[in-house]
Amino acid sequence: MPLRKHLWEELSDEQLLKQRFSTLRVTIKGTWLEDCIGTLYEELEDRGIRLRPHVWISSEWFSPADVPGIAIPFYLAHPRLMKLEKKMMFEAEGSTRSECMAILRHETGHAVQHAFQLQRRRRWQQLFGLSSKRYPLYYRPNPASRRYVQHLRRWYAQSHPDEDFAETFAVWLRPRSSWRTRYADWPALKKLEYVDELMSEIAGAKPLITTRERVDPLSKLSQTLGEHYQTKQAFYAFTAPKTYDRDLNRLFSADPRHRRAQSAASFIRRHRAQTRQIVARWTGENQLTLDAVLDDMILRCRELDLRVLGSERQLLVNFTILLTAKTMHALFGPSRRKWIAL
């Protein structure tokens, strides 16, 4: 089924950013999201879970407290909006089928928790913590911890008890996940086994909460896309430590004899998208933050007049390692930021 034609599809990015959410009028019906949701419902049916989370379009991914449903971000409902999201944020979370399914399973974990009020159970609290714990704006994960499953990026299970459960549920729900083998020697296995027992217990049971409320549906949001992205970009911004000079001088050459060689600033600009994506995938850092670090590095290379020498392929490997090391130090090193935005 072809997507509905919208007047804003032909607008420039600048004009589109002036549009209000409520004027977009995008829906899930007739898009690739319908197939993903259908697959999710089949997975729940296979497990005997009666809940079918209702879904709607909003500004971001979320499942509201005490509402057994899932909000899906607007940009996934139309290619033009997805293109804008990638331009503004360098990525569109959930834009591939596999990533969309991973997030849907996670959000379904929240919906199941809300529908059956699982956080009230003593064993749930013993394993995951108190759901009433205040959500932080930032959290400090331990990448080496085996007390939590690893599902979404950035060690998300470590951010809050509710997220710990949602991530554990998502691992349990995914078909052919082999979680018993994958987490055989991990303390997190106890959580997975508990979820397995709990889901067997509620299989076929009617949810305690059945409201179909839609929180912050797109049609009710008056914010412009420009205002949305301004807030979203600011959330991931931070002042990176400017300790690059020594490392950049090791990678590149400041010798005047090589002034005709390719500039290091040009080299980084040419490879910035590739390195940004790789480092984001392995460190969990947001691409927007990494891009700001790359801007600083480019500026320092230009001011130091650094030049490229030797194998460009090896240099790219070494530069990617440098950016990874600096990112991890900024995230977890002493006197550094230490926190990941939730």
N, C-alpha and C positions, 0 to 999 in steps of 0.2 A: 504494500500500500504506500503510495507516494506521500511524502510529508506535506502537510498543509502549507500553503504559501503565505508568508507574512510580509507586510510592507517593509519591515525593518531589515529584511534579509539583504537588501541591496545597499544599505547604508554603509558609510565608511566607519572605521573603528571609532573615530572621534564623535561621529553622530550617534552611533549605537550606544556609546557610553552615557549619553544624555537621556536615553530611554529609561523609563521607570519599570521596575519588575512587573507591576500590574498590567502594563501594556503589552508584554511579550506574548501572553496567552498560549504558552506551549503546554502540551499534555503528554502523558505517557502513552496513550492510545495511538497505535499506528507507528510506534518507534521500536527500535531494537530492544528497548528496556522491557517491553511486554514479554519477549521471549525469556529474558533473564528472570523476571518475576515468576513466570510460569515454571521455569526450572526449579526455582527456590520452593515453590508450592509442592512440586513433585517430591523434592527431597524431604520436606516436612511430612508429607503423606506416607512416604516409605518408612519413616520413623514412628508413625502412629501419632504424631502431634497434630491436634485438631486446629490449632491456631493458624490462621492465614493472615499475617500482618497486612493491614491496608496501607496503600502507598499513595503519595502525592508529591507534587513538585514544590520545592521551596528554594531558598538561597544556598543551602548547604546540606550535607549528609547529617542526619540526626534521628534519634528516636526519643521523643519527649517522655519525661517522667510520668508514669501512670497512664500512658497511652500506648497500647500494643500495636503501634504502626511505625512506618518508616518514611521519612522525608528524603527525597532524592534531589540533588542539585539541578538547577535549571539548565545548565550548559550541556548535560547529557541528553537532553530531549531534542537538540537540534545541532547539526554540524556547524552552522555559522556561530552559534554561541560557544561551542566547544573550541573553535578556532580562536575566538577572543580570549577564552579562559587560558589557553596555552600561551598566547601572546603576553597576557598580563601576569601569569603565575609560572610560566615555563613548563607547566604540566597541567593535566586535567584529571584529577583523581577519580578513578573508576571508569576511564574512557575505553578500556579494553574489556572484552567479555570476562576474562579470567579475573581481572581486578574488580570489576563490578560485582561478580558473584562473591568474591572474597569479602567485600564490604557489606553486601546484602546479608551474608551469613552472620557477620559481626553484628549488624544492626538488628537482625532477627533475634540474636542472643539477648539484646536489651528488651525487645518486644516480648519475648517469652518470660523474661524476668518480671516485667511489669504485669503481664497478663495473669501470671500465677503467683505474684507477690513472693517470689522465691527468697528475696533478701531477708524475709522475716524468720527463716529457718535457722536454728542454732548452728547446725553443721555447715550451712552456707556461710554464715558469719565467721565460723572458726577457720574455714579454708580461704575465703576471699577477703574478709574484713567487713567493716560496717559500711553499708551503702550510704548511710547518712553523712559519711565523711565529706567534707567540703571539697569540691572540685578545684584543683589548682589551675592557674593560668599556664604554669610551666611545671615540668617534672624532671627529675634526674634519674634516668634509668641506669641499671648495671648491665651492660651488654653481655657479660659472662654468666649472669644468673640463670640457674636451671629451675628456679622456683616458679617460672612463668612460661607458658607456651609462646611460640613465636609464629605469629600469623600476619598481621599487618605490619608495616614498616615502623621504625623508630621505637621498637620494644614497647608497643602501645599498652600491653597488658599491665605494665608496671605503673601506669599513670593514676589508677583509681580502682577500688574494689569492683565497681560495676564494669569497668573496662576489662579487668582480669577475667570476670565471668564471661563476658561477651566474646572475648578472644578464645577462651577455653571451649565455649559452646561452638564457635565457628570451626575450630579444629575438629571437634567431635562430629559435627554435622557434615563436613565435606566428604563426599563419596570417595572411597578408596584412599583415605588419608593415612591408614596404617599407624594410627597414633599410639597404639600399644607398643609397637616396635620402635617408632621414632623417639618416644619419650620413656623408653624402658628403664633407664637409670636416672631419670630426673625426678626430683620431688614434685614437679608439676603433674606427674602421672596420677597422684592422689586426687587432684582436682578433676582430671579427665575421667577417672573411674567414678567419682562422685556424680559428675554430670551424666554419665552413662546410666547410673542407678536412678538418678532423679528423673531423667527423661523416660525411663521404663515405668516409673511410678505414675507419671502424669499422662502417659500414652492413653489416648482415648478420652481423657478427662476434659470437661468443658472449662474454658478459662474463667477465672474469677472476675476479671475486668474485660469488658467487651465493647467499650466505647469506640466509636469510629471518628472521634474528633480529629481534625486536621489542624495542627499548630503551625502558624505562620505560612499559610499557603501563598504561593506566588501572587495570586490575584489580589491579595490583601496588603501586599508590601508596596509602599510608596517610594522607597529608596531608589535612586538611580543606579545604574550599573557602575557609573564612575565613582559614586560615593561608596558603593560596596567594595570595589577593588582598592580604593584609597585606604579604607579601613583594613582590608585583608593584607595588603602589602605592608602597611605600617606594623601589623602584628608580628610579622616575621623579621622585621628589621632589627639589627643590633650592630653596635660598633665593634668591628673586628679588631683584634690586637695587631698593631702594625709592627710586626717583628719579622718581616720578610727579607730584608736587605741581605743578610748574611747568606741565607739559603738561595736567594735568587742569583747572588754573585757566584755561588758554587755551581749552579746549573748553567748559567750563561756567562758570556765574556764581556768585560769592560775594557779590554785592551784596545787602544786606539788603532792598532794595526788591523783590527777586524771590523773597522767602521763601515765597510762596504757589504758586510754580511747581512743576512736578514735580521731585522730587529726582533728582540725578544717580545716586545709589546705586540707586534704583528703576529708572531707565532702563537701567543696565548689567545689573541682575538680569534684567530682562525680555528683553534681547537677548543674554545671555551664551552660550546654547547655539549660536545662529546665528553669532556672531562667533568663538567658540571653534572651531567646525568649519571655518569659512572660513580662519582663520589657521593652523590645524593643517595644512590641505591645502596651503597655499602656502609655509609655512616648514619643514614637516617636524617641527615640535615636537609632543610628545605632548599630547593633550587634557587629561590629568590635570594636567600641569605648567601648562598655560595656565589651567586652572580655579583653581589656587592663586594665579596672578597676578591674575586677575579678583577673587578674594576680597580681595586686598590693595587693589586699586583701589576696590572698593566700600567698604571700611573707611575709606580716606582721603577718599573723597567724603562719607561720612557725618560724619567728624570735621571736615572743612572746610566742611560744610553747603553743598555745591555744588548749583546748580539748573540745569534745562534751559531754554535759550532758543533761539528760532529754529526752523528747519526740522528736524524730527526725522529725516527721511530723510537730509539732508546730515550731520547730527550722527552718525548711525550709520555713514556712510561714513568720516567723519573719525576716529571712535573705532576702527573696524576698522584704519585706516591706522596709528593710534597704537599699537595692540596689536601689529601686525605689526612696526613699527619697533623697539619695545621688545624683542620676541622675538628678532629678528635681532641686535640689539645684545647681548643676553644670550648668544646663541649664539656670535657671531663677533667681537664688539667687543673692544678692548684691555682687559685685566684682567678680562674676564668669563669665563663658564664655558667657552666655546669648544668644548664637546664634546656629542655626541649619544649617548644611551644605545643600546648595541647590542642 
